[in-house]
């Protein structure tokens, strides 16, 4: 039985890097970065901000439902699947319902300290406008996540503090916690 891993968290916590490295652990795998699928929208793409437009909510629903179906299809064909997406406190990622119902699915929340996420963002994005946009996203996600962590753990989410972990250690931790 091939696993499906949904790896989420705030911006700049290492979701894509971890998902790619985890996928590489398997002999047959696919990494589905949701941001890359969102980048396929040529015109009319909506971006997250302090106010979420109906267009953004619709685009996120479309990409996540498509990603869920893609993950199931690839898993059924014998591929280990890793998906990376940002934590969305608005929908709580309900758009992945089809994946959540699949017994092969492991829900992973990467949750380093907020300071670590900000430092990683600074290192990755530099001092430009993208840095400020991502920093605001980090702050917003952490504000909403703090009180939600116990509920997520009760719902089967594996929460991993990656503050002091490199990618290899994070992958080992995920594999150890998911069997």
Residue, then its C-alpha position, 0 to 999 in steps of 0.5 A: x500500500x503506497x502512502x499519501x503524505x499531506x505536508x502543510x504549515x506556514x510559509x517558509x517552514x520547509x514544506x516543499x523541500x521536505x515533501x520532495x526529500x520524502x518522495x525521494x525516499x521511495x522507489x516510485x513517487x510523485x511530489x505535488x507542490x500545490x503552489x506550482x499548480x496554482x502557478x498554472x493559472x495564466x490570468x485572473x490568479x487570486x492571492x492570499x492577503x488580509x482579506x480572502x476574496x471569493x475568487x481566491x477561495x474558489x481557486x483554492x477549492x479547485x486546486x486542492x480538490x484536483x490535487x486530492x484526485x491526482x494524489x489518489x490516482x497516483x497512489x492507486x498506480x503504486x506511487x508514494x505521493x507527497x503533497x505540500x500546501x500551506x495551512x489554511x485556517x479558513x477552510x482547515x483544508x476540507x477540500x482534501x476530504x477525499x484524501x483524508x478519507x483514504x487510509x493511506x493518508x498521513x497528515x503532517x504539520x511542520x511547525x517550527x517556532x515562528x522565529x525560525x520560520x521568519x529567519x528561514x524566510x529572510x534567508x530565502x527571500x532576502x529583503x525585497x517585497x516578497x519577504x514582507x508578503x511572506x512574513x505577513x503570511x507567516x504571522x497570520x498562520x501562526x496567530x491562527x494555528x497556536x490555539x488549533x494544535x491540540x484539535x489538529x492532533x486529536x484529528x490525527x495530524x502529526x505535528x513536527x517541530x522542525x526548529x532544530x532539524x535539517x531536512x533529513x532529520x525531518x524526513x526520518x521523523x515523518x517516517x518514524x511517526x507514520x510507520 
